[in-house]
Amino acid sequence: MAVVIRNTQSRYKVPARQLRQVAASVLAEYGKSETELCIVLVDNKEIVRLNRAYLHESSPTDVIAFPQGAPPRGAAVELLGDVVISVEEAAAQAQIRQIPFFREVALYAIHGILHLLGFDDTTQAASREMKALQRVLLEKFYDSKNQK
């Protein structure tokens, strides 16, 4: 399993090793041990650009997932896709919710990975299911690392 972290913003420090552990724990939970994933950390300017170009929205968002598609026949490793996280949105929401900054970043990573794994939040029921899964996965990671 390979999780690549690419940080294109410089305003906020995000511990790449911990973020990689969060992603790896989610992938392991879903039996994706032969998977590659890229997490890209961006600022609001870049997330707005991506949101406009790919989702036709002109506002910042917290996370966008870009699935890679079906792996080539016989591929040893599945390329799952990219998760793009607005670190600025994470910082703002963490402050509003009064939670640690990294916990919000981890939540966005989990949300994006779940999208890449086929979960969606387009209906109320699907959104409730996805939020419940996110909570379980986030708590499992924090409990396993004794981080609160």
C-alpha positions in Angstrom: 0.0 0.0 0.0 1.3 3.4 -0.9 -0.1 6.7 0.2 1.6 9.7 -1.3 1.1 13.1 0.4 1.7 16.2 -1.8 1.5 19.5 0.1 1.2 22.4 -2.3 0.3 25.0 0.4 2.7 26.5 2.9 0.4 28.3 5.4 -0.5 25.3 7.6 1.7 22.4 8.9 0.1 19.0 8.3 2.0 16.0 9.7 2.3 13.8 6.6 3.2 10.7 8.6 0.0 10.9 10.6 -2.1 11.6 7.5 -0.5 8.6 5.8 -1.5 6.5 8.8 -5.1 7.7 8.7 -5.3 6.8 5.0 -3.6 3.4 5.5 -6.0 2.5 8.3 -9.0 3.3 6.1 -7.7 1.4 3.2 -6.8 -1.6 5.4 -10.3 -1.5 6.9 -11.7 -2.1 3.4 -9.1 -4.7 2.3 -7.3 -2.4 0.0 -3.7 -3.4 0.9 -2.6 -3.4 -2.8 -3.7 0.2 -3.4 -2.0 3.5 -4.2 -3.6 6.8 -3.2 -2.5 10.4 -3.4 -3.6 13.0 -1.0 -3.0 16.6 -2.2 -3.1 19.5 0.4 -4.1 22.8 -1.2 -5.2 26.3 -0.3 -8.7 27.7 -1.0 -7.5 29.3 -4.3 -6.6 25.9 -5.7 -9.7 24.1 -4.4 -11.9 26.8 -6.0 -10.0 26.3 -9.3 -10.6 22.6 -9.2 -14.2 22.9 -8.0 -14.9 25.2 -10.9 -13.1 23.1 -13.5 -14.5 19.7 -12.5 -17.7 20.3 -10.6 -18.8 23.6 -12.1 -19.0 25.2 -8.6 -17.4 28.6 -7.9 -16.9 28.3 -4.2 -14.3 26.7 -1.9 -15.1 23.2 -0.7 -13.4 21.0 1.9 -12.4 18.0 -0.1 -12.7 16.7 -3.7 -12.1 13.0 -4.7 -10.8 12.1 -8.2 -11.2 8.4 -8.8 -8.5 6.8 -11.0 -10.8 4.3 -12.7 -10.4 0.6 -13.3 -6.9 -0.8 -13.0 -5.3 -2.3 -16.1 -5.8 -6.1 -16.3 -3.1 -7.9 -14.3 -2.0 -4.8 -12.5 -0.3 -5.6 -9.2 -1.4 -2.4 -7.6 -4.7 -0.6 -7.9 -4.4 3.1 -8.4 -7.4 4.3 -6.3 -7.2 8.0 -7.1 -6.5 11.4 -5.6 -8.0 13.2 -2.6 -7.6 16.9 -2.7 -8.1 18.7 0.7 -8.4 22.4 1.3 -6.2 22.9 4.3 -7.6 26.5 4.7 -11.2 25.1 5.0 -10.0 22.5 7.5 -8.4 25.2 9.6 -11.5 27.4 9.5 -13.9 24.5 10.4 -11.6 23.2 13.1 -11.7 26.7 14.7 -15.5 26.9 14.4 -16.0 23.4 15.7 -13.3 23.9 18.4 -11.5 20.7 17.5 -7.9 20.0 16.7 -6.8 21.1 13.2 -5.4 17.7 12.3 -8.6 15.9 13.3 -10.5 18.0 10.7 -7.9 17.2 8.1 -8.1 13.5 8.9 -11.9 13.7 8.6 -11.6 15.2 5.1 -9.1 12.5 4.1 -11.5 9.8 5.4 -14.4 11.4 3.5 -12.4 11.6 0.3 -11.2 8.0 0.5 -14.7 6.7 1.2 -15.8 8.5 -2.0 -13.0 6.7 -3.9 -14.2 3.4 -2.4 -17.6 4.0 -3.9 -19.5 5.6 -1.1 -21.6 8.7 -1.9 -23.5 11.4 0.0 -25.9 12.5 -2.7 -29.0 11.4 -0.8 -30.0 12.0 2.8 -29.8 8.3 3.7 -26.4 7.9 1.9 -25.1 11.0 3.7 -26.1 9.7 7.1 -24.4 6.4 6.4 -21.3 8.0 5.2 -21.1 10.4 8.2 -21.5 7.4 10.5 -18.7 5.5 8.8 -16.5 8.6 9.0 -17.1 8.9 12.7 -16.3 5.2 13.3 -13.1 5.3 11.2 -11.9 8.6 12.7 -12.5 7.3 16.3 -10.9 4.0 15.5 -7.7 5.8 14.3 -7.6 8.1 17.3 -8.3 5.3 19.7 -5.6 3.2 18.2 -3.1 6.0 18.4 -4.3 7.2 21.8 -4.8 10.7 20.3 -7.7 12.8 21.4 
